[in-house]
Amino acid sequence: MTARLGIIWNPAKTTRQALDTALDKAVAAERLADPRWRETVLWFGTTEDDPGQGAAERAIEAGAEVVVAAGGDGTVRAVAEHLAQSGADVELGIVPLGTGNLLARNLGVPLTGASAAFRRVLSGRPRTIDVGWLEIDLDGGTRRHAFAVMAGFGLDAHMITETDDDLKDKVGWLAYVESLGRALSASGTLDVRITADGRVLERGSAHTLLVGNCGMLQAGITLLPDADPGDGELDLLVLSADGAAGWVDTLRNMVWDNGIKRVLSGGASAESSESATHRRLENLEIELSEPRVFEIDGEDLGESTRAAVTVQPGAVRVR
């Protein structure tokens, strides 16, 4: 092992002992014979007040060259946010321990256990990815957060808020499927004004808006088929299905136009339809006629009527 690791772990997801054991197995599998490798590992736990940004800062100050986020999507997002904001010359490793593990899933990080993920940290080559920044008006003022996967309002956000936490602990991501019916009823169409790269989009109503750096959710569901984490752009999906006909058009657009047909045609660009808009952008402004719940990388931020999004190209290097 040549790089000093700063492991930022979420005590709600695992124990330090379990991570220590997994790291030992990874080191043995990678045949790292240097007996001093233990001296290169630093440990920083997250807390309710510090989900990862402060821990990442302390790890870098202590000399970490690779900052490892061991936890769920919230921990990964928080650590990536600090790396993007600080511009620190360090790399990000991921040990996925959550329900969604969305960034790990999109980047091909092993989801089969902490030991396999640590092996990726020890021997993987870094990949540069973009980060999106969401500026949103909430009670108490305007807040600014980074996201590595996606942000928005509508079905995705309501599925998060409607999901039963006890069921999620038992069956994992399948709990989101159980919440879909309640999410549909909570995602009514409303008037929106969407400005992308300085131009107002024609669509004046929507029930779901997602802007993302990665496109794949759990179970291989791809909402943003053109999304590339390192292309310097973000991808937008706006859904405005209203009634049965609208939902039929939406499903056709996702399953056929941007699913089966896309594969058969060799990966052509995502197609829009009467109820689904796809496009790529660098900045976005959103104004809603009434409050909606916004989410960012699977985290409920609360309700808002205004948000803005920008992209930070090449913000983080991920192993």
RAQUI-V531748 format. One record per residue. N is the residue number from 1. PHI is phi in whole degrees, -180 to 180 (none if undefined). Layout:
n: (N | N)
phi: (PHI | PHI)
This chain:
n: (1 | 2 | 3 | 4 | 5 | 6 | 7 | 8 | 9 | 10 | 11 | 12 | 13 | 14 | 15 | 16 | 17 | 18 | 19 | 20 | 21 | 22 | 23 | 24 | 25 | 26 | 27 | 28 | 29 | 30 | 31 | 32 | 33 | 34 | 35 | 36 | 37 | 38 | 39 | 40 | 41 | 42 | 43 | 44 | 45 | 46 | 47 | 48 | 49 | 50 | 51 | 52 | 53 | 54 | 55 | 56 | 57 | 58 | 59 | 60 | 61 | 62 | 63 | 64 | 65 | 66 | 67 | 68 | 69 | 70 | 71 | 72 | 73 | 74 | 75 | 76 | 77 | 78 | 79 | 80 | 81 | 82 | 83 | 84 | 85 | 86 | 87 | 88 | 89 | 90 | 91 | 92 | 93 | 94 | 95 | 96 | 97 | 98 | 99 | 100 | 101 | 102 | 103 | 104 | 105 | 106 | 107 | 108 | 109 | 110 | 111 | 112 | 113 | 114 | 115 | 116 | 117 | 118 | 119 | 120 | 121 | 122 | 123 | 124 | 125 | 126 | 127 | 128 | 129 | 130 | 131 | 132 | 133 | 134 | 135 | 136 | 137 | 138 | 139 | 140 | 141 | 142 | 143 | 144 | 145 | 146 | 147 | 148 | 149 | 150 | 151 | 152 | 153 | 154 | 155 | 156 | 157 | 158 | 159 | 160 | 161 | 162 | 163 | 164 | 165 | 166 | 167 | 168 | 169 | 170 | 171 | 172 | 173 | 174 | 175 | 176 | 177 | 178 | 179 | 180 | 181 | 182 | 183 | 184 | 185 | 186 | 187 | 188 | 189 | 190 | 191 | 192 | 193 | 194 | 195 | 196 | 197 | 198 | 199 | 200 | 201 | 202 | 203 | 204 | 205 | 206 | 207 | 208 | 209 | 210 | 211 | 212 | 213 | 214 | 215 | 216 | 217 | 218 | 219 | 220 | 221 | 222 | 223 | 224 | 225 | 226 | 227 | 228 | 229 | 230 | 231 | 232 | 233 | 234 | 235 | 236 | 237 | 238 | 239 | 240 | 241 | 242 | 243 | 244 | 245 | 246 | 247 | 248 | 249 | 250 | 251 | 252 | 253 | 254 | 255 | 256 | 257 | 258 | 259 | 260 | 261 | 262 | 263 | 264 | 265 | 266 | 267 | 268 | 269 | 270 | 271 | 272 | 273 | 274 | 275 | 276 | 277 | 278 | 279 | 280 | 281 | 282 | 283 | 284 | 285 | 286 | 287 | 288 | 289 | 290 | 291 | 292 | 293 | 294 | 295 | 296 | 297 | 298 | 299 | 300 | 301 | 302 | 303 | 304 | 305 | 306 | 307 | 308 | 309 | 310 | 311 | 312 | 313 | 314 | 315 | 316 | 317 | 318 | 319)
phi: (none | -109 | -99 | -79 | -95 | -113 | -93 | -104 | -119 | -96 | -62 | -76 | -106 | -164 | -116 | -65 | -62 | -63 | -69 | -59 | -64 | -64 | -67 | -56 | -63 | -67 | -62 | -63 | -66 | -84 | 59 | -88 | -84 | -62 | -69 | -90 | -62 | -61 | -69 | -94 | -107 | -118 | -122 | -142 | -88 | -87 | -137 | -62 | -80 | -133 | -73 | 156 | -64 | -66 | -63 | -63 | -62 | -66 | -62 | -68 | -62 | -82 | 103 | -65 | -102 | -129 | -99 | -104 | -93 | -109 | 172 | -89 | -61 | -64 | -65 | -61 | -62 | -63 | -67 | -62 | -60 | -66 | -62 | -68 | -71 | -82 | 70 | -63 | -86 | -134 | -109 | -106 | -110 | -128 | -116 | -75 | -130 | -101 | -85 | -89 | 51 | -69 | -66 | -58 | -61 | -74 | -98 | 77 | -70 | -57 | -108 | -92 | 147 | -64 | -63 | -64 | -67 | -63 | -62 | -64 | -62 | -73 | -123 | -73 | -91 | -71 | -124 | -83 | -126 | -83 | -134 | -95 | -119 | -108 | -108 | -137 | -86 | -131 | -57 | 99 | 125 | -88 | -122 | -129 | -132 | -91 | -137 | -100 | -113 | -160 | -144 | 155 | -136 | 112 | -55 | -63 | -67 | -69 | -62 | -67 | -73 | -92 | -76 | -75 | -64 | -65 | -67 | -63 | -64 | -87 | -120 | 69 | -63 | -62 | -62 | -67 | -65 | -61 | -87 | -60 | -59 | -66 | -66 | -61 | -70 | -94 | -112 | -73 | -71 | -143 | -73 | -137 | -123 | -120 | -115 | -115 | 51 | 85 | -117 | -77 | -73 | -69 | -64 | -107 | -144 | -164 | -117 | -142 | -137 | -130 | -124 | -143 | -99 | -128 | -114 | -101 | -103 | -63 | 62 | 76 | -70 | -110 | -93 | -123 | -66 | -93 | -64 | -130 | -61 | -124 | -95 | 80 | -132 | -110 | -116 | -114 | -130 | -122 | -112 | -133 | -57 | -137 | 85 | -63 | -64 | -64 | -70 | -63 | -63 | -63 | -64 | -62 | -62 | -76 | -80 | -96 | -57 | -110 | -125 | -62 | -62 | -62 | -64 | -65 | -90 | 83 | 86 | -64 | -62 | -61 | -103 | -91 | -147 | -61 | -118 | -140 | -113 | -120 | -164 | -110 | -159 | -113 | -148 | -151 | -125 | -127 | -128 | -112 | -76 | -153 | -64 | -137 | -73 | -105 | -126 | -140 | 49 | 84 | -108 | -75 | -94 | 109 | -90 | -157 | -116 | -144 | -155 | -135 | -132 | -134 | -111 | -111 | -65 | 56 | -76 | -139 | -103 | -114 | -79)
